[in-house]
Structure formats: C-alpha cells, structure tokens
Amino acid sequence: MIESAVRGMMADEWYVILEIAGGCFIQASKGVEAGVLSGQFAVEYRKARESGQYRLVFESIEGVIEAFAEFFRDSNEWQPSGTAVRVQL
C-alpha cells in the first residue's frame, strides 16, 4: 500500500506526504523543485510537534519508500538512515 502510493504520487506529481496523529509527518519531493539534483529525493519529517523538522536526501525512490514504510509502522521510534539536517522554519 505505501509503496504503490509513493510510487504513484511521485510519478504523477513531485510531492507526497503521510500525516500521522500528533503532528507527525513524513513528506518527499523530487528533483530541482525540492532543491536537490535531478534524480534525487528530499525527505522531510517530524516525529512530534516539539521535536523539530528534519531533512534527508535520498538517491533512489526505494530509499523513500523504505523511509515512509518504517515511519508508518512506528513514527516515534523510526530512525532515518543517513544524516538528517534540522530545517529552519
């Protein structure tokens, strides 16, 4: 379900978001519209309202799908692979 949703949205649009109760979310966008290189994916997430918003860059849609699936399973315990940078809002 998550994989087909992410693949479908990313194919038709350049943006997809999954929101969970309590202010938690994970969102992805791709290419230059997202401020990354063509073929790359920017993923931003927030585990809870007070935890801040963070950004990662993935080289493949498979990494994005994995991040969304793991976040959906347990948004509070999910730890991203790679280095997340805090987004200044």
Stockholm file with secondary structure:
# STOCKHOLM 1.0

chainA/1-89         MIESAVRGMMADEWYVILEIAGGCFIQASKGVEAGVLSGQFAVEYRKARESGQYRLVFESIEGVIEAFAEFFRDSNEWQPSGTAVRVQL
#=GR chainA/1-89 SS CHHHHHHHHHHHSSEEEEEEGGGEEEEEEEGGGGTSCTTCEEEEEESSGGGCCEEEEESSHHHHHHHHHHHHHCTTTCCCSSCCEECCC
#=GC SS_cons        CHHHHHHHHHHHSSEEEEEEGGGEEEEEEEGGGGTSCTTCEEEEEESSGGGCCEEEEESSHHHHHHHHHHHHHCTTTCCCSSCCEECCC
//
